[in-house]
Amino acid sequence: MHKAFGDYTKAVRTERADFEHSLSFDVASYFNAIYHHDLASWFSNLKDVKPEDAKAFGIFMREINSGRSIDFLPHGLYPTKMIGAGFLSFLESSEEIKSACSLRFMDDIHLFDDSEETLVSDFLKIQDLLGGLALNVNAAKTSFDFGLGTVNESASEIRIRLMEILVDDQPRTYFGSGSDWSDKDEEDYGDGDRDAISVERISELEGLLLDGRADEADVELILGILQENDAVPAIAIPTLYARFPNIAKQLYKLVAASDERSKIAEGFADVLNSNAELLEYQLFWLAVIAEDHLHDTDEFGKIVMGVYERSEPYEIVAAKVLEIPNQTFGLKAIRARILKSGASNWKSWASAIGARTLPVAERNHVLGYFANGSPMNYLIANCVKKL
C-alpha cells in the first residue's frame, strides 16, 4: 500500500510542475458513508463476475454488520481499502471529466489542468457524481493550487512530510490515472532496493506516528510502512489504540508480531487505568488482544479486569471477557455468581464457556444451576461438559 502511495505522491509532484493549476480534495467520511446496495451493484457490474458470486457478495455486505446499510465495512483492513479504491473508479472513467490529468489514491483526488475553469467545472461534476451515491467532498481538505488556506494546516504538514519521505525512499513512478499503479521494469532497481527504508527515515516515521497532529489515515499508512520494516515501536501501540478506535484490528496484528509484549501490556494497563474514553469496539478488541497475545505477561489480569470494569454498558464486551478460560484474578468468582443466578443471557452463556477449564466436578456443579435457567442454558451446559 505504501509503495502505491509513494507512486501517487511522486506523480502529484511531477504533474504539479507540468500544469498551471491543480485542485485536491477527498471524500468526507468515505468508508463510513458507502451504502451496501451501491457496493453490491458495483461488484455485480464488474467484468467476469458470476451472478451467484454477485448474489453472495450482496448478502455478505448486507449482513456483515447486522444489516446496517452504511458504516458496515470493517475499517483498516486491506480488502476494505481495495474495495473502496475500486468502487470510486467511476470518477476517472467518466468522459465528463475534462481535466488534462487526474490522479487518485483511495479517496484522495488531484486534478491538473492549465485552465482554472476546467478544474472548477470538473470539481462540480465530481460532486454531482458523488452526490448520486450519497457521498460528498470534504470541504476542510479541499485545496486549489496547493494552497493551505482551507486545509487543516497541522495535518497538512504531517501529510506533506510523509509524502516527502516516501518519495525519497521509494523510487517508483506512477503511470495513468485512478487506481492503476504500475512499476518500472525490474532492472531499473537494484535487488531489494525498493523496499529498503533508511534508519534515519524510520526514526522520522516513528516521530510522525506519535505526533499529535497526525490523523487516522496518516497513522495507518505509517504503521504499514514500519510494519513492513519490522520497526513499529512497542511503546506506541497502546497510545495509538486509545487515540484511534478504528485501527484496533491492525494493532492486534502488530501485538502478535512484537517481541516486546510486556511493554505493550504495561501500556494497555496504563490506558485502562486512565480517564481515557474507550469505545465498545476498542474494549472488545483489547480483550481479544489480551487473551491471544498478552496472557503470559504480568499485566494480563489487570488488563482483563480493567476491560470488564468498563464493560457495564456493553454486554458483548463483558461476554468476551467472561468466556476467557482463566480461573484466577477474580474471573472465576464473577462467573460463579452469574451462573448461580440462572440468568439466560450473553453474560451467563459466556460464563458457562469460560468455566470449561475448571476441574470436572466443580464445573458440573456450577453448570447445574445454570442449566435450569432455560432450554438454551441446558443446551450450552451440555455442550460445555463435552468440551
C-alpha positions as CSV (number, residue, x, y, z in Angstrom):
1,M,0.0,0.0,0.0
2,H,2.7,2.5,0.9
3,K,4.5,1.8,-2.4
4,A,1.3,2.8,-4.2
5,F,1.1,5.9,-2.1
6,G,4.7,6.7,-3.0
7,D,3.8,6.4,-6.7
8,Y,0.9,8.7,-6.1
9,T,2.8,11.4,-4.3
10,K,5.7,11.3,-6.9
11,A,3.1,11.7,-9.7
12,V,1.5,14.6,-7.9
13,R,4.8,16.4,-7.7
14,T,5.5,15.7,-11.4
15,E,2.1,16.9,-12.6
16,R,2.2,20.0,-10.4
17,A,5.3,21.1,-12.3
18,D,3.7,20.4,-15.7
19,F,0.4,22.3,-15.2
20,E,-0.5,25.8,-14.2
21,H,-3.4,24.8,-11.9
22,S,-4.3,22.0,-9.6
23,L,-7.2,21.0,-7.3
24,S,-7.0,18.5,-4.5
25,F,-9.8,17.1,-2.3
26,D,-11.1,13.9,-0.7
27,V,-14.4,12.2,0.1
28,A,-15.7,13.1,3.6
29,S,-16.1,10.1,5.9
30,Y,-15.7,7.8,2.9
31,F,-15.7,4.3,4.3
32,N,-18.4,5.3,6.8
33,A,-20.8,6.5,4.1
34,I,-20.7,3.8,1.5
35,Y,-24.2,2.2,1.0
36,H,-24.1,-1.6,0.8
37,H,-26.6,-1.7,-2.1
38,D,-24.3,0.6,-4.2
39,L,-21.3,-1.5,-3.4
40,A,-23.2,-4.7,-4.4
41,S,-24.3,-3.1,-7.6
42,W,-20.8,-2.0,-8.5
43,F,-19.5,-5.6,-7.9
44,S,-22.2,-7.2,-10.0
45,N,-21.2,-5.0,-12.9
46,L,-17.6,-5.9,-12.9
47,K,-16.3,-7.9,-15.8
48,D,-16.4,-11.7,-15.4
49,V,-18.3,-11.6,-12.1
50,K,-20.7,-14.6,-12.0
51,P,-24.4,-14.0,-10.9
52,E,-24.0,-16.4,-7.9
53,D,-20.9,-14.5,-6.8
54,A,-22.6,-11.2,-7.1
55,K,-25.5,-12.5,-5.0
56,A,-23.2,-13.9,-2.3
57,F,-21.3,-10.6,-2.2
58,G,-24.5,-8.7,-1.8
59,I,-25.7,-10.9,1.0
60,F,-22.4,-10.7,2.8
61,M,-22.3,-6.9,2.5
62,R,-25.8,-6.6,3.8
63,E,-25.3,-8.9,6.8
64,I,-21.6,-8.1,7.7
65,N,-22.7,-5.6,10.4
66,S,-26.1,-6.9,11.5
67,G,-27.9,-5.4,8.5
68,R,-26.7,-1.8,8.8
69,S,-26.8,-0.2,5.4
70,I,-23.9,2.2,5.9
71,D,-20.7,2.0,8.0
72,F,-20.8,-1.7,7.5
73,L,-17.3,-2.2,6.2
74,P,-14.6,-3.2,8.7
75,H,-12.1,-0.3,9.0
76,G,-8.4,-0.6,8.5
77,L,-8.3,-3.9,6.6
78,Y,-6.5,-4.2,3.3
79,P,-9.5,-5.8,1.5
80,T,-11.7,-2.9,2.6
81,K,-9.2,-0.4,1.2
82,M,-9.1,-2.3,-2.2
83,I,-12.8,-2.5,-2.4
84,G,-13.1,1.2,-1.6
85,A,-10.5,2.1,-4.2
86,G,-12.2,0.1,-6.9
87,F,-15.6,1.5,-6.0
88,L,-14.6,5.0,-6.9
89,S,-13.1,4.1,-10.2
90,F,-16.2,5.6,-11.9
91,L,-14.7,9.0,-11.3
92,E,-11.7,8.7,-13.6
93,S,-13.6,6.6,-16.1
94,S,-16.2,9.3,-16.7
95,E,-15.8,11.1,-20.0
96,E,-17.4,14.1,-18.4
97,I,-14.2,14.9,-16.5
98,K,-12.2,17.1,-18.8
99,S,-9.1,17.9,-16.8
100,A,-5.8,17.1,-18.5
101,C,-4.7,14.8,-15.7
102,S,-6.4,13.2,-12.7
103,L,-4.7,11.2,-10.0
104,R,-6.4,9.3,-7.2
105,F,-5.2,7.3,-4.2
106,M,-8.2,5.7,-2.5
107,D,-10.5,8.7,-1.9
108,D,-7.7,11.4,-2.2
109,I,-8.1,13.1,-5.6
110,H,-5.9,15.5,-7.5
111,L,-6.9,17.3,-10.8
112,F,-4.5,19.1,-13.0
113,D,-5.0,21.5,-15.9
114,D,-3.8,24.8,-17.4
115,S,-7.4,26.1,-17.2
116,E,-8.9,27.1,-13.9
117,E,-12.3,27.0,-15.4
118,T,-11.9,23.3,-16.4
119,L,-10.9,22.4,-12.9
120,V,-13.8,24.1,-11.3
121,S,-16.2,22.5,-13.8
122,D,-14.8,19.1,-13.1
123,F,-14.9,19.7,-9.4
124,L,-18.6,20.5,-9.6
125,K,-19.3,17.5,-11.8
126,I,-17.4,15.1,-9.5
127,Q,-19.5,16.4,-6.6
128,D,-22.6,15.7,-8.6
129,L,-21.4,12.1,-9.3
130,L,-20.6,11.5,-5.7
131,G,-23.9,13.0,-4.6
132,G,-25.7,10.3,-6.6
133,L,-24.2,7.8,-4.1
134,A,-24.8,9.9,-1.0
135,L,-21.1,10.8,-0.8
136,N,-19.7,14.3,-0.6
137,V,-16.5,16.2,-0.7
138,N,-14.6,17.2,2.5
139,A,-14.6,21.0,2.3
140,A,-11.9,21.3,5.0
141,K,-9.4,19.3,2.9
142,T,-10.1,21.0,-0.5
143,S,-7.2,23.0,-1.8
144,F,-6.6,25.0,-5.0
145,D,-3.1,25.2,-6.4
146,F,-1.8,23.6,-3.2
147,G,-2.8,26.5,-1.0
148,L,-3.3,25.5,2.6
149,G,-5.7,28.3,3.5
150,T,-8.7,26.0,3.5
151,V,-6.9,22.9,4.8
152,N,-6.1,22.0,8.4
153,E,-2.5,23.3,8.4
154,S,-1.0,21.0,11.0
155,A,-2.5,17.9,9.4
156,S,-1.2,19.0,6.1
157,E,2.3,19.4,7.5
158,I,2.3,15.7,8.6
159,R,1.0,14.5,5.2
160,I,3.4,16.6,3.2
161,R,6.4,15.4,5.2
162,L,5.1,11.8,4.9
163,M,4.9,12.3,1.1
164,E,8.5,13.6,1.0
165,I,9.8,10.6,3.0
166,L,8.1,8.1,0.7
167,V,9.2,9.8,-2.5
168,D,12.8,10.0,-1.3
169,D,12.9,6.3,-0.2
170,Q,10.6,4.7,-2.8
171,P,12.0,5.4,-6.3
172,R,8.9,4.3,-8.3
173,T,6.9,6.0,-10.9
174,Y,3.1,6.4,-11.3
175,F,1.5,5.9,-14.7
176,G,-2.1,6.5,-15.7
177,S,-4.9,7.7,-13.5
178,G,-7.3,6.3,-10.9
179,S,-6.2,3.2,-9.0
180,D,-3.8,1.8,-11.7
181,W,-0.3,1.8,-10.3
182,S,2.5,0.4,-12.5
183,D,6.2,-0.2,-11.7
184,K,9.2,0.5,-13.9
185,D,11.0,-2.5,-15.2
186,E,12.6,-4.5,-12.5
187,E,16.1,-3.9,-13.9
188,D,15.7,-0.2,-13.1
189,Y,16.3,-1.1,-9.4
190,G,18.9,-2.9,-7.5
191,D,17.8,-6.2,-6.0
192,G,15.8,-5.5,-2.8
193,D,16.4,-1.7,-3.0
194,R,12.8,-0.8,-3.5
195,D,11.6,-1.9,-0.1
196,A,14.6,-0.5,1.9
197,I,14.0,2.4,4.1
198,S,16.9,4.1,5.8
199,V,17.3,4.0,9.6
200,E,17.0,7.8,9.6
201,R,13.7,7.7,7.7
202,I,12.4,5.0,10.1
203,S,13.3,7.2,13.0
204,E,11.4,10.1,11.5
205,L,8.4,8.0,10.7
206,E,8.3,6.9,14.4
207,G,8.2,10.5,15.3
208,L,5.4,11.3,12.9
209,L,3.5,8.2,14.3
210,L,3.2,9.8,17.7
211,D,2.8,13.3,16.5
212,G,-0.5,14.6,18.0
213,R,-1.3,16.3,14.7
214,A,-1.3,13.0,12.7
215,D,-4.8,11.8,11.7
216,E,-6.0,8.2,11.4
217,A,-5.2,7.9,7.7
218,D,-1.6,9.1,8.3
219,V,-1.2,6.7,11.2
220,E,-2.5,3.7,9.2
221,L,-0.1,4.4,6.4
222,I,2.9,5.0,8.7
223,L,2.1,1.7,10.6
224,G,2.0,-0.2,7.3
225,I,5.5,1.1,6.4
226,L,7.0,0.5,9.8
227,Q,5.4,-3.0,9.9
228,E,7.0,-4.0,6.6
229,N,10.3,-2.9,8.0
230,D,9.8,-4.6,11.4
231,A,10.2,-1.2,13.1
232,V,6.9,-0.5,14.9
233,P,7.8,0.9,18.4
234,A,6.1,-1.2,21.0
235,I,5.5,1.7,23.3
236,A,3.4,3.4,20.6
237,I,0.8,0.7,20.3
238,P,-1.3,1.4,23.4
239,T,-1.2,5.2,22.7
240,L,-2.4,4.7,19.2
241,Y,-5.1,2.2,20.5
242,A,-6.5,4.9,22.7
243,R,-6.4,7.7,20.1
244,F,-7.7,5.8,17.0
245,P,-10.5,3.3,17.6
246,N,-10.8,2.1,14.0
247,I,-7.3,0.6,13.8
248,A,-7.8,-1.9,16.7
249,K,-7.6,-4.9,14.3
250,Q,-4.4,-3.6,12.8
251,L,-2.9,-3.2,16.2
252,Y,-3.9,-6.8,17.0
253,K,-1.6,-8.0,14.3
254,L,1.2,-5.7,15.5
255,V,1.0,-7.0,19.0
256,A,1.1,-10.6,17.6
257,A,4.3,-9.8,15.8
258,S,6.0,-8.0,18.7
259,D,8.8,-9.3,20.9
260,E,8.1,-6.6,23.5
261,R,4.7,-7.7,24.7
262,S,5.4,-6.9,28.3
263,K,6.0,-3.3,27.5
264,I,2.8,-3.3,25.4
265,A,0.8,-4.9,28.3
266,E,2.1,-2.2,30.7
267,G,1.0,0.5,28.2
268,F,-2.5,-1.0,27.9
269,A,-2.8,-1.3,31.7
270,D,-2.0,2.4,32.0
271,V,-4.6,3.3,29.4
272,L,-7.3,1.4,31.2
273,N,-6.3,3.0,34.5
274,S,-6.6,6.5,33.0
275,N,-9.6,8.6,32.3
276,A,-9.4,7.8,28.5
277,E,-12.8,7.3,26.9
278,L,-12.8,3.9,25.2
279,L,-15.5,2.7,22.8
280,E,-17.1,-0.8,22.8
281,Y,-15.1,-1.7,19.7
282,Q,-11.8,-0.8,21.4
283,L,-12.7,-2.7,24.6
284,F,-13.7,-5.8,22.7
285,W,-10.5,-6.0,20.7
286,L,-8.4,-5.3,23.7
287,A,-9.9,-8.3,25.4
288,V,-9.1,-10.3,22.3
289,I,-5.5,-9.0,22.2
290,A,-5.0,-9.8,25.9
291,E,-6.3,-13.3,25.6
292,D,-4.4,-14.2,22.4
293,H,-1.1,-12.4,22.9
294,L,-0.7,-10.9,26.4
295,H,-1.7,-13.9,28.6
296,D,1.9,-14.6,29.6
297,T,2.6,-11.0,30.8
298,D,2.4,-9.7,34.4
299,E,-0.3,-7.2,33.4
300,F,-2.7,-9.8,31.9
301,G,-5.1,-9.9,34.9
302,K,-5.1,-6.1,35.2
303,I,-6.0,-5.7,31.6
304,V,-8.7,-8.3,31.6
305,M,-10.3,-6.9,34.7
306,G,-9.9,-3.4,33.5
307,V,-11.8,-4.2,30.4
308,Y,-14.5,-5.9,32.4
309,E,-14.9,-3.0,34.8
310,R,-15.6,-0.7,31.8
311,S,-18.0,-3.2,30.1
312,E,-21.1,-2.3,32.1
313,P,-22.8,-0.6,29.1
314,Y,-21.5,-3.2,26.7
315,E,-22.9,-6.7,27.1
316,I,-20.8,-8.3,24.3
317,V,-17.6,-6.9,25.8
318,A,-18.5,-8.4,29.1
319,A,-19.3,-11.7,27.5
320,K,-15.9,-11.7,25.6
321,V,-14.1,-11.3,29.0
322,L,-16.2,-13.9,30.8
323,E,-15.5,-16.6,28.2
324,I,-11.7,-16.3,28.7
325,P,-10.9,-19.7,30.4
326,N,-8.8,-18.2,33.2
327,Q,-9.7,-19.2,36.8
328,T,-7.5,-16.6,38.5
329,F,-7.6,-12.8,39.4
330,G,-11.3,-12.8,40.1
331,L,-12.9,-14.1,36.9
332,K,-13.8,-17.5,38.5
333,A,-15.8,-15.8,41.3
334,I,-17.6,-13.4,38.9
335,R,-18.7,-16.3,36.6
336,A,-19.9,-18.4,39.6
337,R,-22.2,-15.6,40.7
338,I,-23.6,-15.2,37.2
339,L,-24.1,-19.0,36.7
340,K,-25.8,-19.5,40.0
341,S,-28.3,-16.7,39.2
342,G,-29.8,-18.9,36.5
343,A,-29.9,-16.0,34.1
344,S,-30.2,-16.7,30.4
345,N,-28.3,-14.0,28.5
346,W,-24.9,-13.3,26.9
347,K,-23.1,-12.9,30.2
348,S,-24.3,-16.2,31.5
349,W,-23.7,-18.1,28.3
350,A,-20.1,-16.7,28.1
351,S,-19.6,-17.6,31.8
352,A,-20.5,-21.2,31.0
353,I,-17.9,-21.3,28.2
354,G,-15.3,-19.7,30.5
355,A,-15.9,-22.4,33.1
356,R,-14.8,-25.2,30.7
357,T,-11.3,-25.4,32.2
358,L,-12.5,-26.0,35.8
359,P,-12.0,-29.4,37.4
360,V,-14.8,-31.6,36.1
361,A,-16.7,-31.9,39.4
362,E,-16.6,-28.2,40.1
363,R,-17.5,-27.3,36.6
364,N,-20.5,-29.6,36.5
365,H,-21.6,-28.3,39.9
366,V,-21.8,-24.6,38.8
367,L,-23.3,-25.6,35.4
368,G,-26.1,-27.4,37.2
369,Y,-27.6,-24.1,38.5
370,F,-27.1,-22.5,35.1
371,A,-28.7,-25.4,33.1
372,N,-32.0,-24.9,35.0
373,G,-32.5,-21.4,33.7
374,S,-33.7,-22.1,30.2
375,P,-33.6,-24.6,27.4
376,M,-30.7,-22.6,25.8
377,N,-28.8,-22.8,29.1
378,Y,-29.4,-26.5,29.3
379,L,-28.1,-26.9,25.7
380,I,-25.0,-24.8,26.3
381,A,-24.3,-26.6,29.7
382,N,-24.3,-30.0,28.0
383,C,-22.0,-28.7,25.2
384,V,-19.5,-27.3,27.7
385,K,-19.4,-30.6,29.6
386,K,-18.4,-32.4,26.5
387,L,-15.6,-30.0,25.5
